[in-house]
Amino acid sequence: MSKKATMRDSSNRDRGVKRSFPGKRKMRFGRTLMSRYILLILAAVLFVPVILPITSIIYVVVVNNTNKENTAPYGDSTKISNLWTRESEKLDGATSEKIHKRMEQLHRKYPKSSMYRVDQKGETAFILAGEDVDVSESTVDGTTMTTLKWTLNHQTTETRIPSIWNANTSLEFMKEASYRDPLTVVSFVGGDSEDKGQGFMVIEVPRYLLQKPQNNEPMELLYLGGLMMIIFLLFIIMSILFFARIRKRLIRLQTAMITTGKEGIPLPVEIRRWDEIGHLEESFNEMVHQLTDSRHREREEEQLRKRLVAGLSHDLRTPLTVIRGHMHSLHKEPLSTAADTSLRRMEAKMDDLSGLIDNMLSYNLLTSGKYTLKLEQKDVLRIVRETAAAWYPVWEKEQFEIDIDLPEEPLFWQVDEQGLRRVLDNLFQNVIRHAASGKYVGISTEQIHGEKALVIQDRGPGLQEDSDTKGTGLGLSIVDLLIREMGLRKRVDSSENGLRVCLYSGGGAGKPRT
């Protein structure tokens, strides 16, 4: 809700225009928090097919670049093995001259390798020694042996090539070539796994010229784990951001609830989204407007009541004064006993009515803050004695047992003397009206919270029962207001044995409360 809308609502309220809230319409599902969170989950799930190809491409590019940086001169063993197998397949049915020529071409490409061929008769037909390879010949058991000597990793390795091959020499050769350095690849001419009667060809490459086969399985597992971790972290981050926004909006609403304006009522909040929280903010704004309207009506009614009480108090005093004058004149006339009794009862009721008017006016002044108090250091026990002395004839007339036990030393409080007398008069009047059945009034002092307190007690029915002479309650309301304004404290103890009212300073006497 914008400031302009708030001002318009305020002007409508002043003119008595009834407001309508657009949020009363049904909220669409697409605007709810649930729909947004479902969308967040779907995005996280659907993000997998999107991020999988992207990360796969990145992975392949990174691996290829790494492989290029680490590429050995002759590639890896798989490359050499496949190359040698393909070349032998291409030479199917070729003449010895063509085979040897192709082997020479390959040797020029891989000069550090050694190549040789055994023909269909089992004779070594062609040998190409690699660079840095020492070649020597010897005779063993009548068979000529060509020895290729390699120096690899500071170790000497020999390959013995017999001039004539048989089953034993072939088996021994294959056994030695399996795990040694250099790498040895054997392939039948023609490329088939079986001998086609064209012999076989061999290539030997030092392993330091080859790249070690890479086991990418750990990298793939790491890649998949990293991918899932990225998706999980993204989902967590998006969820945190989602709930952080909700929390921020709720905290903003909470702050608005505890922050009050000039009238002691929270201010409306701006509605930014029409979701569940937006509707909550709308309800809060409606409550604020209702409270503001209620506060305005309450103030108007209070002002009307105060004007009415002030007017009634003024209007009733004039006829009461006239009636009192005529009643005083009647006392001078000879009256019968019954007439004199009726006249005195009328005077008593007139006094009650006059006291009620005074209470209404005093209560009106106190609640409006127009009752002026002059706080001074006074001996409250002296004021209590003087006020009790004024009530003494009334208590004797009602046949009360009077128990006054006040210490001789003074008790000073910061009070308004007339206000304190008004408090005592109302309390004593309350004893006469509501505790007359107990025929007892006691005035004393006692210690409360380490301070001396004034105690007024009776032996009436207490607060549990209604008095036969129940009044308006203005007297006790005035007592409470005056006590509060003078900074005093009051404690009331009620039981079936009577009522005890304790007045004490409470450490705050002389500090009017607002």
C-alpha positions as CSV (number, residue, x, y, z in Angstrom):
1,M,0.0,0.0,0.0
2,S,1.6,3.3,-1.1
3,K,1.7,6.5,0.9
4,K,-0.9,8.1,-1.4
5,A,-3.3,5.2,-0.8
6,T,-2.8,5.5,3.0
7,M,-3.6,9.2,2.9
8,R,-6.7,8.5,0.8
9,D,-7.8,5.9,3.3
10,S,-7.3,8.5,6.1
11,S,-9.4,11.1,4.3
12,N,-12.1,8.5,3.6
13,R,-12.2,7.7,7.3
14,D,-12.5,11.3,8.2
15,R,-15.5,11.6,5.8
16,G,-17.0,8.4,7.0
17,V,-16.4,6.6,3.7
18,K,-16.3,2.8,4.1
19,R,-13.1,1.3,2.8
20,S,-12.8,-1.8,0.7
21,F,-9.7,-4.0,0.5
22,P,-8.7,-5.5,-2.8
23,G,-7.1,-8.4,-1.1
24,K,-10.5,-9.8,-0.3
25,R,-10.5,-11.3,-3.8
26,K,-9.5,-15.0,-4.0
27,M,-5.7,-15.4,-4.3
28,R,-4.5,-17.1,-7.4
29,F,-2.3,-20.2,-7.0
30,G,0.4,-18.7,-9.1
31,R,1.0,-16.0,-6.6
32,T,1.3,-18.3,-3.6
33,L,4.5,-19.1,-1.8
34,M,3.8,-22.8,-2.3
35,S,3.7,-22.3,-6.1
36,R,7.1,-20.5,-6.0
37,Y,8.7,-23.2,-3.9
38,I,7.3,-26.0,-6.2
39,L,8.8,-24.0,-9.1
40,L,12.1,-23.9,-7.3
41,I,12.1,-27.7,-6.8
42,L,11.2,-28.3,-10.5
43,A,13.9,-25.9,-11.6
44,A,16.4,-27.9,-9.5
45,V,15.2,-31.2,-11.0
46,L,15.1,-29.9,-14.6
47,F,18.5,-28.3,-14.2
48,V,20.1,-31.7,-14.3
49,P,19.6,-32.3,-18.1
50,V,20.8,-28.8,-18.7
51,I,24.0,-28.8,-16.6
52,L,24.9,-32.4,-17.5
53,P,25.8,-31.7,-21.2
54,I,27.5,-28.4,-20.3
55,T,29.7,-30.0,-17.6
56,S,30.4,-33.0,-19.9
57,I,31.7,-30.6,-22.6
58,I,33.8,-28.8,-20.1
59,Y,35.1,-32.1,-18.8
60,V,36.0,-33.4,-22.3
61,V,37.7,-30.1,-23.2
62,V,39.7,-30.0,-20.0
63,V,40.7,-33.7,-20.3
64,N,41.7,-33.3,-23.9
65,N,43.8,-30.2,-23.2
66,T,45.4,-32.1,-20.4
67,N,46.2,-35.0,-22.6
68,K,47.6,-32.8,-25.3
69,E,49.9,-31.2,-22.8
70,N,51.0,-34.6,-21.6
71,T,51.1,-36.3,-25.0
72,A,54.2,-38.5,-25.5
73,P,56.1,-38.5,-28.9
74,Y,54.6,-41.8,-30.0
75,G,51.2,-41.6,-28.3
76,D,50.0,-44.3,-26.0
77,S,50.4,-48.1,-26.3
78,T,46.8,-48.5,-27.6
79,K,47.6,-46.2,-30.5
80,I,50.7,-48.1,-31.5
81,S,48.9,-51.4,-31.2
82,N,46.0,-50.3,-33.4
83,L,48.3,-48.7,-35.9
84,W,50.4,-51.9,-36.3
85,T,47.2,-54.0,-36.6
86,R,45.8,-51.8,-39.3
87,E,49.0,-51.7,-41.3
88,S,49.3,-55.5,-41.2
89,E,45.7,-55.8,-42.5
90,K,46.5,-53.5,-45.4
91,L,49.4,-55.7,-46.4
92,D,47.2,-58.8,-46.9
93,G,48.5,-60.6,-50.1
94,A,51.3,-58.1,-50.6
95,T,54.8,-59.1,-51.8
96,S,57.7,-59.2,-49.5
97,E,59.2,-56.1,-51.3
98,K,56.0,-54.1,-50.7
99,I,55.8,-55.2,-47.1
100,H,59.4,-54.2,-46.4
101,K,58.9,-50.9,-48.2
102,R,55.9,-50.1,-46.0
103,M,57.9,-51.1,-42.9
104,E,60.6,-48.6,-43.9
105,Q,58.1,-45.9,-44.2
106,L,56.7,-46.6,-40.8
107,H,60.3,-46.7,-39.4
108,R,61.0,-43.3,-40.7
109,K,57.9,-42.1,-38.8
110,Y,59.0,-43.9,-35.6
111,P,62.8,-44.0,-35.9
112,K,63.4,-45.0,-32.3
113,S,61.4,-48.2,-32.8
114,S,62.7,-51.5,-34.0
115,M,60.8,-53.5,-36.6
116,Y,61.3,-57.0,-38.1
117,R,59.4,-59.5,-40.2
118,V,59.2,-63.3,-40.2
119,D,58.1,-64.8,-43.5
120,Q,55.8,-67.7,-44.1
121,K,58.8,-70.1,-43.9
122,G,59.6,-69.1,-40.4
123,E,62.8,-67.2,-41.4
124,T,63.6,-63.7,-40.3
125,A,63.3,-61.8,-43.6
126,F,63.8,-58.2,-42.6
127,I,65.1,-56.2,-39.6
128,L,65.1,-52.4,-39.0
129,A,66.9,-51.4,-35.8
130,G,65.9,-48.3,-34.0
131,E,68.1,-45.4,-33.1
132,D,70.2,-45.8,-30.0
133,V,69.9,-49.6,-30.5
134,D,73.1,-51.7,-30.8
135,V,72.9,-54.6,-33.2
136,S,75.0,-57.7,-33.0
137,E,75.0,-61.2,-34.4
138,S,76.0,-64.5,-32.8
139,T,75.5,-68.3,-33.4
140,V,73.8,-70.4,-30.8
141,D,73.4,-74.2,-31.4
142,G,74.0,-73.6,-35.1
143,T,71.3,-70.9,-35.3
144,T,72.3,-67.3,-36.1
145,M,70.9,-64.9,-33.6
146,T,70.5,-61.1,-34.2
147,T,70.7,-59.3,-30.9
148,L,69.1,-55.8,-30.4
149,K,70.5,-54.2,-27.3
150,W,68.5,-51.4,-25.6
151,T,69.6,-49.1,-22.8
152,L,66.4,-48.0,-21.0
153,N,66.3,-46.4,-17.6
154,H,69.9,-47.1,-17.0
155,Q,69.2,-50.8,-17.6
156,T,70.2,-53.0,-20.6
157,T,67.5,-55.0,-22.4
158,E,68.2,-57.4,-25.2
159,T,65.9,-58.8,-27.9
160,R,67.2,-61.9,-29.6
161,I,65.9,-62.5,-33.1
162,P,66.6,-66.0,-34.4
163,S,67.2,-66.4,-38.1
164,I,64.9,-69.4,-38.1
165,W,61.8,-69.6,-35.9
166,N,60.2,-72.7,-34.5
167,A,57.5,-73.4,-31.9
168,N,59.9,-73.2,-29.0
169,T,61.6,-70.0,-30.0
170,S,58.2,-68.4,-30.8
171,L,56.8,-69.4,-27.4
172,E,59.9,-68.1,-25.5
173,F,59.8,-64.9,-27.5
174,M,56.1,-64.2,-26.6
175,K,56.8,-65.0,-23.0
176,E,59.6,-62.5,-22.7
177,A,57.8,-59.8,-24.7
178,S,54.7,-59.8,-22.5
179,Y,55.8,-57.5,-19.7
180,R,59.1,-56.1,-20.6
181,D,60.4,-52.8,-21.9
182,P,60.3,-52.1,-24.8
183,L,56.6,-52.5,-25.8
184,T,56.3,-55.4,-28.2
185,V,53.4,-55.7,-30.7
186,V,53.1,-58.8,-32.9
187,S,50.6,-59.0,-35.8
188,F,50.1,-61.6,-38.6
189,V,50.4,-60.2,-42.0
190,G,46.8,-59.9,-43.3
191,G,45.5,-58.7,-40.0
192,D,43.7,-61.8,-39.0
193,S,44.1,-63.4,-35.6
194,E,45.2,-66.6,-37.3
195,D,48.2,-67.2,-39.5
196,K,47.3,-66.8,-43.2
197,G,50.6,-68.2,-44.3
198,Q,52.2,-64.8,-44.9
199,G,54.2,-64.7,-41.7
200,F,54.1,-62.0,-39.0
201,M,55.6,-58.6,-38.3
202,V,56.8,-57.1,-35.0
203,I,57.4,-53.6,-33.7
204,E,59.2,-52.7,-30.5
205,V,58.9,-49.2,-29.0
206,P,60.6,-48.0,-25.8
207,R,58.0,-47.4,-23.2
208,Y,59.4,-44.0,-22.2
209,L,58.2,-42.8,-25.7
210,L,54.7,-43.8,-24.9
211,Q,52.0,-42.2,-22.7
212,K,50.8,-44.4,-19.9
213,P,47.2,-45.5,-20.3
214,Q,45.0,-43.2,-18.2
215,N,42.3,-44.7,-15.9
216,N,39.6,-42.1,-16.2
217,E,37.2,-43.9,-14.0
218,P,38.2,-42.0,-10.8
219,M,37.9,-38.8,-12.7
220,E,34.5,-39.7,-14.0
221,L,33.4,-40.5,-10.4
222,L,34.8,-37.2,-9.3
223,Y,33.1,-35.5,-12.1
224,L,29.7,-37.0,-11.3
225,G,30.1,-36.3,-7.6
226,G,31.1,-32.7,-8.3
227,L,28.1,-32.4,-10.6
228,M,25.7,-33.6,-8.0
229,M,27.4,-31.4,-5.4
230,I,27.0,-28.4,-7.6
231,I,23.3,-29.1,-8.1
232,F,22.8,-29.7,-4.4
233,L,24.6,-26.5,-3.4
234,L,22.6,-24.5,-6.0
235,F,19.4,-25.9,-4.6
236,I,20.5,-25.2,-1.0
237,I,21.5,-21.6,-2.0
238,M,18.2,-21.0,-3.8
239,S,16.2,-22.4,-0.9
240,I,18.1,-20.2,1.5
241,L,17.5,-17.1,-0.6
242,F,13.8,-18.1,-0.9
243,F,13.3,-18.4,2.8
244,A,15.5,-15.4,3.6
245,R,13.1,-13.2,1.6
246,I,10.2,-14.7,3.5
247,R,12.0,-14.1,6.8
248,K,12.8,-10.6,5.8
249,R,9.2,-9.8,5.0
250,L,8.0,-11.4,8.3
251,I,10.6,-9.4,10.3
252,R,9.4,-6.2,8.5
253,L,5.8,-7.0,9.5
254,Q,6.9,-7.9,13.1
255,T,8.8,-4.5,13.3
256,A,5.7,-2.7,12.1
257,M,3.6,-4.5,14.8
258,I,5.8,-3.2,17.6
259,T,6.5,0.2,16.2
260,T,3.7,2.7,17.1
261,G,2.8,6.1,15.7
262,K,1.7,9.2,17.4
263,E,-1.6,7.7,18.5
264,G,0.1,4.6,20.0
265,I,-1.2,2.4,17.1
266,P,1.1,0.6,14.6
267,L,1.5,2.2,11.2
268,P,0.2,0.4,8.0
269,V,2.8,-1.5,5.9
270,E,3.3,-1.4,2.2
271,I,2.0,-4.5,0.4
272,R,4.5,-5.5,-2.2
273,R,3.3,-9.0,-3.2
274,W,-0.1,-10.5,-3.1
275,D,0.8,-13.9,-1.7
276,E,0.1,-15.4,1.8
277,I,2.3,-12.8,3.5
278,G,0.8,-10.1,1.4
279,H,-2.7,-11.1,2.6
280,L,-1.4,-11.2,6.1
281,E,-0.1,-7.6,5.7
282,E,-3.4,-6.6,4.3
283,S,-5.2,-8.0,7.3
284,F,-2.7,-6.2,9.5
285,N,-3.4,-2.9,7.7
286,E,-7.2,-3.5,8.1
287,M,-6.7,-4.1,11.8
288,V,-4.6,-0.8,12.1
289,H,-7.4,1.1,10.3
290,Q,-10.0,-0.4,12.6
291,L,-8.0,0.5,15.7
292,T,-7.5,4.0,14.4
293,D,-11.2,4.4,13.8
294,S,-11.9,3.0,17.2
295,R,-9.4,5.3,18.8
296,H,-11.0,8.3,17.1
297,R,-14.5,7.3,18.1
298,E,-13.3,6.7,21.6
299,R,-11.8,10.1,21.8
300,E,-14.9,11.7,20.4
301,E,-17.1,9.8,22.9
302,E,-14.7,10.8,25.7
303,Q,-14.9,14.5,24.7
304,L,-18.7,14.3,24.5
305,R,-18.8,12.6,27.9
306,K,-16.6,15.2,29.5
307,R,-18.6,18.1,28.0
308,L,-21.8,16.4,29.2
309,V,-20.5,15.9,32.7
310,A,-19.2,19.4,32.9
311,G,-22.5,20.8,31.6
312,L,-24.6,18.6,34.0
313,S,-22.5,19.6,37.0
314,H,-22.9,23.2,36.2
315,D,-26.6,23.0,35.4
316,L,-27.5,20.9,38.5
317,R,-25.7,23.1,40.9
318,T,-28.0,26.1,40.4
319,P,-31.3,24.3,41.1
320,L,-29.7,22.5,44.1
321,T,-28.6,25.8,45.5
322,V,-32.2,27.2,45.2
323,I,-33.6,24.0,46.8
324,R,-31.2,24.3,49.7
325,G,-32.3,27.9,50.3
326,H,-35.9,26.9,50.4
327,M,-35.2,24.0,52.7
328,H,-33.3,26.3,55.0
329,S,-36.3,28.6,55.1
330,L,-38.6,25.6,56.0
331,H,-36.5,24.9,59.1
332,K,-37.6,28.3,60.4
333,E,-41.3,27.4,60.1
334,P,-43.1,25.3,62.7
335,L,-43.2,21.7,61.3
336,S,-44.6,18.5,62.6
337,T,-42.2,15.8,63.7
338,A,-42.9,13.7,60.5
339,A,-42.4,16.8,58.3
340,D,-39.1,17.7,60.1
341,T,-37.9,14.1,59.7
342,S,-38.7,14.1,55.9
343,L,-37.0,17.5,55.5
344,R,-33.8,16.2,57.2
345,R,-33.9,13.1,54.9
346,M,-34.2,15.4,51.9
347,E,-31.2,17.4,53.1
348,A,-29.2,14.2,53.5
349,K,-30.1,13.1,49.9
350,M,-29.3,16.6,48.7
351,D,-25.9,16.3,50.3
352,D,-25.4,12.9,48.6
353,L,-26.4,14.4,45.3
354,S,-24.1,17.3,45.7
355,G,-21.3,15.0,46.6
356,L,-22.0,12.9,43.5
357,I,-21.9,16.0,41.3
358,D,-18.6,17.0,42.9
359,N,-17.2,13.5,42.3
360,M,-18.3,13.6,38.6
361,L,-16.7,16.9,38.1
362,S,-13.5,15.8,39.9
363,Y,-13.3,12.6,37.9
364,N,-13.8,14.5,34.7
365,L,-11.0,16.9,35.6
366,L,-8.7,14.1,36.6
367,T,-9.2,12.0,33.4
368,S,-8.7,15.1,31.2
369,G,-5.5,16.1,33.1
370,K,-7.0,19.5,34.2
371,Y,-6.9,18.7,37.9
372,T,-4.0,20.7,39.3
373,L,-2.0,19.2,42.1
374,K,0.4,21.1,44.2
375,L,2.8,18.6,45.7
376,E,4.5,19.6,48.9
377,Q,6.2,18.0,51.9
378,K,3.4,17.4,54.3
379,D,2.8,15.5,57.6
380,V,0.2,13.0,56.4
381,L,-0.6,11.9,59.9
382,R,-1.6,15.4,60.8
383,I,-3.9,15.5,57.8
384,V,-5.3,12.1,58.7
385,R,-6.1,13.2,62.3
386,E,-7.8,16.4,61.1
387,T,-9.9,14.5,58.5
388,A,-10.8,11.8,61.0
389,A,-11.9,14.4,63.5
390,A,-14.3,15.9,60.9
391,W,-15.8,12.4,60.5
392,Y,-15.9,11.6,64.2
393,P,-19.5,12.8,64.8
394,V,-20.7,10.8,61.8
395,W,-19.1,7.6,63.1
396,E,-20.5,8.2,66.6
397,K,-24.0,8.8,65.1
398,E,-23.7,5.5,63.3
399,Q,-22.5,3.9,66.5
400,F,-19.1,2.8,65.0
401,E,-16.3,1.5,67.1
402,I,-13.5,4.0,66.4
403,D,-9.9,2.6,66.7
404,I,-7.3,5.3,65.8
405,D,-3.7,4.3,66.6
406,L,-1.3,6.7,65.0
407,P,2.3,7.4,66.2
408,E,3.3,10.8,67.6
409,E,6.2,11.3,65.3
410,P,5.3,12.9,61.9
411,L,5.3,11.0,58.6
412,F,6.2,13.3,55.7
413,W,5.2,12.6,52.1
414,Q,5.2,14.7,49.0
415,V,1.5,15.1,48.5
416,D,-1.2,17.6,47.6
417,E,-3.0,18.3,50.8
418,Q,-6.4,18.8,49.3
419,G,-6.0,15.8,47.1
420,L,-5.1,13.6,50.1
421,R,-8.0,14.9,52.1
422,R,-10.2,14.0,49.1
423,V,-8.8,10.5,49.2
424,L,-9.4,10.1,52.9
425,D,-13.0,11.5,52.6
426,N,-13.9,9.0,49.9
427,L,-12.4,6.1,51.8
428,F,-14.2,7.1,55.0
429,Q,-17.4,7.6,53.0
430,N,-16.9,4.1,51.6
431,V,-16.8,2.7,55.1
432,I,-20.1,4.4,56.0
433,R,-21.8,3.2,52.9
434,H,-20.5,-0.3,52.4
435,A,-19.2,-1.5,55.9
436,A,-21.9,-0.1,58.2
437,S,-22.8,-3.6,59.2
438,G,-19.4,-4.1,60.9
439,K,-19.7,-0.9,63.0
440,Y,-16.0,-0.5,63.0
441,V,-13.4,1.8,61.5
442,G,-9.6,1.5,62.3
443,I,-6.8,3.9,61.3
444,S,-3.2,2.8,62.0
445,T,0.2,2.5,60.5
446,E,2.4,-0.5,59.6
447,Q,5.6,-1.4,57.7
448,I,5.2,-2.4,54.0
449,H,8.3,-3.1,51.9
450,G,10.4,-1.3,54.5
451,E,8.2,1.8,54.5
452,K,5.6,3.1,56.9
453,A,2.1,2.8,55.5
454,L,-1.3,4.2,56.4
455,V,-3.9,1.5,57.0
456,I,-7.7,2.1,57.0
457,Q,-9.8,-1.0,57.8
458,D,-13.4,-2.0,58.5
459,R,-15.3,-5.1,59.4
460,G,-17.8,-5.1,56.6
461,P,-18.5,-7.9,54.1
462,G,-15.4,-7.0,52.0
463,L,-15.4,-7.0,48.2
464,Q,-16.9,-10.5,47.9
465,E,-20.5,-9.3,48.5
466,D,-22.5,-6.4,47.1
467,S,-23.4,-3.7,49.5
468,D,-27.1,-2.7,50.0
469,T,-26.0,0.8,49.3
470,K,-23.9,0.1,46.3
471,G,-23.0,3.4,44.5
472,T,-21.6,4.4,41.1
473,G,-17.9,3.6,42.1
474,L,-16.8,7.1,41.2
475,G,-15.4,7.7,44.7
476,L,-13.0,4.8,44.5
477,S,-12.1,5.7,40.9
478,I,-11.2,9.2,42.1
479,V,-9.1,7.7,44.9
480,D,-7.2,5.6,42.4
481,L,-6.6,8.5,40.1
482,L,-5.5,10.9,42.9
483,I,-3.1,8.2,44.4
484,R,-1.6,7.7,41.0
485,E,-1.1,11.4,40.3
486,M,0.6,11.9,43.7
487,G,2.9,9.0,43.1
488,L,1.5,6.9,46.0
489,R,0.8,3.2,46.1
490,K,-2.3,1.4,47.3
491,R,-2.8,-2.2,48.4
492,V,-6.3,-3.7,49.1
493,D,-6.7,-6.8,51.2
494,S,-10.3,-8.1,51.2
495,S,-11.8,-11.0,53.2
496,E,-15.0,-12.0,54.9
497,N,-13.7,-10.2,58.0
498,G,-13.5,-6.8,56.3
499,L,-11.5,-4.6,54.0
500,R,-8.0,-3.2,54.6
501,V,-6.7,-0.3,52.4
502,C,-3.0,0.4,52.7
503,L,-1.4,3.7,51.4
504,Y,2.3,4.0,51.1
505,S,4.8,6.1,49.2
506,G,6.6,3.1,47.5
507,G,9.6,5.3,46.9
508,G,7.8,7.4,44.3
509,A,5.8,9.8,46.3
510,G,6.0,13.3,44.9
511,K,6.5,12.1,41.3
512,P,3.3,12.5,39.4
513,R,2.6,9.7,36.9
514,T,1.3,10.4,33.4
